[in-house]
Amino acid sequence: RAWPILEEHAQKSADVCYLRSLVENSNAKAIAHQDEALALDPGHAQALEARARRHMALKDFPKAFADVERLLASRPRSPQGRFLKARIFQALHDPLQALEQVDLAIALDAEDPSSYVLKCEILAESHEGGIHQEQALAAATHAVDLEPEHPGYLERRAWCHHGFQQYEEAIADARRCIELGPGSNAARL
């Protein structure tokens, strides 16, 4: 304890509380640290985003939604806020709202492949008779185009192909996915 003044200041810093939350395995303990951070700085965007993710992991969607709304109130152009809001609507089985939010996330950051993967998932989950097939595959393909060496994006597109009975394409993506990341679920295709 050579620097008690610095330690005292660090214990009261919103950033330190937020950083402590990142190393917690327990959602409850992480949320407690995020609560501390937000008590010190109510607009701490990273703490709001992290707490929303923890609430989502606990399937406490009203609290996750409230955090995302607070985040977007202070940062309406936050692609991550829109992405999280889309995930919440997806979990609540509201594909139209989910698609609206993911499209906003893409409009704010067209280079983030995770938004295209989410769009693919939403479209694939909500397809009826192949109505969204082309859009889902286009979104998955865009994610792969942005990061062609990412096994997860290839796996998502492989599963999309599989779901639409495009087996040759699914196998090709699955093989490439396994080459890049042998521990993936693509081998189950």
Residue pairs with C-beta under 8 A, 6 or more apart in sequence:
1 7
10 16
12 40
13 40
14 36
14 37
14 38
14 40
14 41
14 44
14 47
15 37
15 44
17 33
17 34
17 36
17 37
17 40
17 47
18 33
18 34
18 37
18 44
18 46
18 47
18 50
20 33
21 29
21 30
21 31
21 33
21 34
21 37
21 47
21 50
21 51
21 54
22 30
22 50
24 30
24 33
27 54
27 57
27 58
30 50
30 51
30 54
31 51
31 54
31 55
34 47
34 48
34 50
34 51
34 54
35 51
37 44
37 47
38 44
38 47
38 48
38 51
41 47
43 70
43 74
45 71
45 74
45 75
45 78
48 67
48 68
48 70
48 71
49 67
49 68
49 71
49 80
49 81
49 84
51 63
51 67
52 63
52 64
52 65
52 67
52 68
52 71
52 84
53 64
53 84
55 61
55 63
55 64
55 67
56 64
56 84
56 87
56 88
56 91
59 91
61 88
61 91
61 92
64 84
64 88
65 85
65 88
68 81
68 84
68 85
68 88
71 78
71 81
71 84
72 78
72 81
72 82
72 85
75 81
77 108
78 108
79 104
79 105
79 106
79 108
79 109
79 112
79 115
80 105
82 101
82 102
82 104
82 105
82 108
83 101
83 102
83 105
83 112
83 114
83 115
83 118
85 101
86 97
86 98
86 99
86 100
86 101
86 102
86 105
86 115
86 118
86 122
87 98
87 118
89 95
89 97
89 98
89 101
90 98
90 118
90 121
90 122
90 125
95 122
95 123
95 125
95 126
98 122
99 119
99 122
99 123
102 115
102 118
102 119
102 122
103 119
105 112
105 115
105 118
106 112
106 115
106 116
106 119
109 115
111 146
112 146
113 142
113 143
113 144
113 146
113 147
113 150
113 153
114 143
116 139
116 140
116 142
116 143
116 146
117 139
117 140
117 143
117 152
117 153
117 156
119 135
119 136
119 139
120 136
120 137
120 139
120 140
120 143
120 156
120 157
120 160
121 156
123 132
123 135
123 136
123 139
124 132
124 136
124 159
124 160
124 163
126 132
127 133
127 136
127 163
127 164
130 164
133 164
136 160
136 164
137 157
137 160
137 161
137 164
140 153
140 156
140 157
140 160
141 157
143 150
143 153
143 156
143 157
144 150
144 153
144 154
144 157
144 173
146 153
147 153
148 154
149 180
150 180
151 177
151 178
151 180
151 181
151 184
151 186
152 181
152 184
154 173
154 174
154 176
154 177
154 180
154 186
155 173
155 174
155 177
155 184
155 185
155 186
157 173
158 169
158 170
158 171
158 173
158 174
158 177
158 186
158 189
159 170
159 186
159 189
161 167
161 169
161 170
161 173
162 170
162 189
170 189
171 189
173 186
174 186
174 187
174 189
177 184
177 186
178 184
178 186
178 187
